[in-house]
């Protein structure tokens, strides 16, 4: 997982089979936002592994489109 460079980044991570979204604050804290409608078990092994490690994003739209379509 890369280190966030912008306080407006998001962390998307799979925890206990649920994909969760966190906002990253200016101080680097991760604030839970919501559960995402992504089923980790339906993803390719590589994508699932990335989610288990956590993915830091500046923008969510592309990831959500990739994982939900």
N, C-alpha and C positions, 0 to 999 in steps of 0.2 A: 504494500500500500504506500502510495507516495505521500509525502508530507504536504498538508494544505498550504497553499501560498496566498490565498485570498480569504478573508473572513466571510465571504459570501459563498464559499464552497459548501458542498453537500457530501455526506458520507452515506453510501448505500451499502448495507451489509446484511447477510443472512444470519439470523440468530435463532436457533432452535426451530429451523424450518420455516421461519417467517422473515420476509425481506422487509427491512426497516429503513426509514429515512431519518437522518439526523442533519440538523443545521450545524455548521461550525462557526463559532463565535470569533470575534476579533482576538480573544485571548487563547483561542484554540480549543475551547471546551466544545463538547459534542452535546447538543440539545435534541432530544427525541422530538420528531415532528409527527410521523405517522407510519403505519404499516402500508406497504405497497401491495397492489394486487398482482403479484408475480409469484408463480409457483416454482420454487427452486428445483423441484424434482423433475419438472418438464423441460429444464434447460440442458444444453450440452454440458458435458463434464467440465470443460474448460471454463465456461461461463459460471457454472456452479462453484467451482474452485475460487474464481475471482471474487464472487459474492461472499464466500465464506471468509476470505481475507479482508474484504472491504474495498470498495471502490470510491475514490474521492473525485468528485466532479465539480466543474464550474457551472454546468448546465445539465438539467435532467431530461430534457425533451428527447434527445437522441437515444439515451439509454432506455427510457420507458418505451419508446417506439420499437426498439430492437427486441426487448424482452417480452413485450405484450402482443406482438403481431405474429 
